Amino acid sequence: MLKTFGKSARKSMYVLIVLIAVGFMMSLGQIPLAVSQPVTIPVAMIKGQIPMDAADPAWESVPGITAPLSGQTITTPMHPNISVKTVMVKMATNGTDIGVWANWGDQTLNETVIGPQDFRDQMAVQFPVQSSGAPPFQCMGQSGGTVNIWRWNAEWQKDLGTGSGRHVGCGSAVSLNSLGLLL
């Protein structure tokens, strides 16, 4: 009985050492251990109007980032397993307006909600209200870390009568003014 316990304890110790080593190697490679890390999106300065068509060639010169996504496990209905794992985001400003371009790999267009378990295609961009100090919590801010959240979804776009804002294989371009209103 003691020999079995000894082998089991050694095996557990080896597993713990391997996990610590993997965590250390990931930190050296700057690979985050969690996907809910805040992401900063660079904003390019452009001349003229913000392009509203995601296929507009002006967006090709705007740098972007690929942001990791994670499932929603905070409140009901929870969706821990998501089909879209990343989103490519680009932002541009002309000094007055700011445009957000987004593209995600999703083979279905979800622009209507039938019940609380259904989610339409949507995205949100969070801006800190104060530009100094530590960034606020990435999940809608916190006390003392106020944020401004701009949200877009395919159902609203459809209601505007401008067609869906996102098509399979394409991106979305949304122009917002300083109040977060669609232009």
Number of C-alpha atoms within 10 A of each C-alpha: 5 7 8 9 10 11 11 12 12 12 12 12 12 12 12 12 12 12 12 12 12 12 15 13 12 13 12 9 9 9 12 11 10 8 13 14 14 14 12 10 17 14 16 17 13 17 10 11 13 24 19 17 16 20 14 11 10 14 23 11 10 17 14 19 16 16 17 16 15 16 15 13 11 9 7 9 11 11 13 11 11 10 12 14 16 15 17 15 22 23 23 25 19 14 10 11 17 22 25 24 22 21 20 20 15 16 11 10 14 18 19 15 12 8 7 8 10 10 13 16 19 15 12 11 14 19 18 18 14 14 9 7 7 9 16 21 16 16 11 15 18 11 8 8 16 16 21 15 14 15 14 18 19 22 18 17 17 14 11 10 8 9 13 19 24 23 17 12 10 16 19 21 24 22 20 18 12 9 9 15 11 14 12
